[in-house]
Structure formats: C-alpha cells, structure tokens
Amino acid sequence: LRAFGREPRGNTVKMALWGLLIGLCLNALCVGIAVFHGDIQLSFSSFPVLKLLIVLLSVFAQSGGEELLCRGVLYQRLRKGYRNPWVAILVNPIVFVLMHILLPGITVWAVLSIYLVGVTFGLMVYYLDSLWMAMAAHAAWNFTQNFIFGLPNSGSVYDLAIFKLNSATARTSLCYNVEFGVEGSLTAVL
C-alpha cells in the first residue's frame, strides 16, 4: 500500500491529471480512427453531468482496484523479488490479461492490447514512480470508451453515455470490434 500513498515521488495530483489526459486521448484517438475508417457512427445522446461524475468515481474505483492489485501489489512484489525491473514490467500484465480473458467477445487483438497496456502502466510506475498516473489512465480509458463514446469496454455496454453508437452500422475490422470495442482492435495494439 506504500505504492498507493504519497511516498512515491510520482504520486501527485499533477501525474494523476496527466494519466487522465493520456487515457482520454488514447481512447479518443482509437475511436476517431474507427469513425474515420467507417466502422462506427456516433451521435450525441445527452450530457447528464451529475450522473457522469458519479459514474466517473465508480469507474475510478473499479479501475483503481485493478491497478492496486496488478501494479500496486503484484508489480511491487516482483520488483522486490527480482533485480531486473523488466521481470515485473513484463510478467505482471499476464495477470492483468487473465483478469479479462473470460470477458464476452475477447479477441486475440484484445488480449494483446490488454497485455501491452499492462506493460505501459508498469512503465508508468517504474519510470515515473506513479501508481496514481496508471490508475487515472486506466480509469480515463474505461470512462471515455463507455460513458463518453457509448462503446463496449471489455465487452460491456451501458445506457448512460454522452454519445450513442448506431449499432446497425458498426462493423468489425482492424480498427474496431463490434463485441469488444476498440480494445479488440489492431488500432489499440498500435
């Protein structure tokens, strides 16, 4: 739990805000590519500010919990057990993948993108000493995909979203996966 507190030099509000921005921008880029490629069409639905703020806190708790387990506990244990940091950076995402492996619509691209994002979050913790940044980036990705763009996130779709997907026009390609969302695409891997 020391990795979660203020002891690590990178656990600052500034780094958390950078994490939010990174998660939002990466997801928006993937969604933008899918829209540009013609795989999805989105339309404005509504902007219920209070509901979205409550959901953001819930998403942060869920995503933060995954990060606490993977980068706050497992990563830290691997770092202490092995001199080479790459053991922790490359092994801990396997557990992250296993946490998602039974989700509906999982694809090879999804497994690869989930693994690589786990590596990326490990790099944030290692190089920037900021679990908060990884937690915020993870939460922003999930929130942006589900509740801003209204797309499946790890196979789950919710009614509350700023934009809605015209599901009749959605198609699976290298830029989008109808069942899993942009996470199940080559675009997310890249």
N, C-alpha and C positions, 0 to 999 in steps of 0.2 A: 504493500500500500504506500510505501515511501515514493514509489514511482508516480503515484497519483497526486501526491501533495505538492507543496511549494518548494520542497528541497531541490528537485532537479531544476537547473537554471533556465530551462526552456518552458517550464510550465507557467506561462504568463498569459494574461488576457490577450496581449498582442499576438502571441503564437496561436492561441485558440481562434482569434479572428482570422488570421491567415489560413488556418485549417478550414474554417467555414467558407472562405473565399475560394480556396483550392477545390474543395468538394463540389461547390456550386458551379464553378467554371468548368471543371472537367465533365460533370454531368451535362451541363448545358451544351458543351461542345459536342458530346456524343449524340445528344438529342438533336441538335442542329444539323449534324451530318445526316442523321436518319430522315429528318424532314426534307433536307435538300436533296437527298437521294430518292425521295418519293416513297419511302417505306411507311411513313406515318403522316397523318394530318391531325393537327391540334386546333381546337377552337376555345375561345375564352368561355369560362363557365361562371365563376363567381370569385369574390375575394373576401371571405369571412375572416377578418383579421384576428379576432379573439380565438376562434376555433383553431386557426392555423398556429397561433402562438402556443396554445395548449398542446397541440399535436407535435410541434417542434420540440417542446420539453419532453414529451413521451418518446419521440424518436431519438432524442439525445440520450435519454436514459437507456434505451434498448441498445443503441449503437455503442454508447459508452460502456455498457456492460460487456459487450463482446470485446471491446478494446482492453478493458480491465483484465479480462481473462487471458486474451491472447498476447497483448503487448505489456500489460501490467504485471501479470503473474508468470505465464509460460516463458515469454521472451526474457524476463529478468532472471528466471531460474536457469535458463540455458546460458545466458551471459555469465552468470556466476560459475557454472559448471564447466565451461569451455573457454579457453583463452581467445580463440578466434571468434570475433563477433559475427562472422558470416554463418556460423552454425545456428545462432539464434535468429538471424535475419532470414535464413532460407528454410529452417525447419519449422519455426512457429506458424508460418502460413499454412502448413499442411493441416494443422488443427482447425484453422480458420476455414479452410475448404471443407473439412469433414463436418463442420457445423452447418454448412449449406448444401451438402451433397444430396440430401433427400428432398430438397425443395422441388415443387412441381415445375416441370419444363426445363430442368437443368440441362445444359449442353456442354460439349467439350470447350467451346469458347468461354462459357460462363465459368467453368472450373479453372481455366487458365487465367481469366481476368480476375477472379476472386483470389487466386494464388498470388498473382502479380500485385494486386492492391495490398495484400498482406505483406508482401516484401516492401512495398512503398511505405506502408505505415511503420514497419520495422526500421526502415532507413530514417524516417522522421524521428523516431525515438532515439536511434543511435547517433545520428549526426547533429540533431537539433536539441536532443535531450528533452523532448516534449511529448509526453503521452497526451497532453491536452490537445495538441495540434492534430494528432492521429484521431482522437475521439471526435473532434469537431469536423474534420474532413469526412470521416465516416458518416456522421450524423447529417452533414450537409448533402452528401451524395444521396443517401436514402430519402431525406426530406424532399430534395429537389425533384428526384425522379418520381416519387409517389404523389406528393402533395402540391407541387408546383405544376409539373407536366402531366400528372394523372396517368402515368405509365406503370406497368408492372415493375416492381422492385423485388428481385429474387423470387419472381413468380406471383407475388401478391399485389392485388389492385384494391384501392379504397375509393369510395364515392367522393370524399372530401378532397377537392383539388381545384386549383386556380384555372387550369386548362383541362380539357377533356379530350381523350383520344377518340377519333372516329374509327372505331374498331373494324367497321366494314371495309375500310381502305387499308388497314395495316397488313403488311406482308413481311415474311421472314426473308432476310438477306444477310450479307456480311456486315451490314450496318445496324440491323435490328432483329430481335427475335420476338415473335408475337407472344409466346408464352412466358418468356423470362425477362423481356425488356432489353434495354441497351446493354446491360451487363452480359447478356448472352451473345454478344456480337464481337466480330473482329475489331471493330472500332474501339470498343472498351479495352481490348487487349493492347492495341497500339497506343 
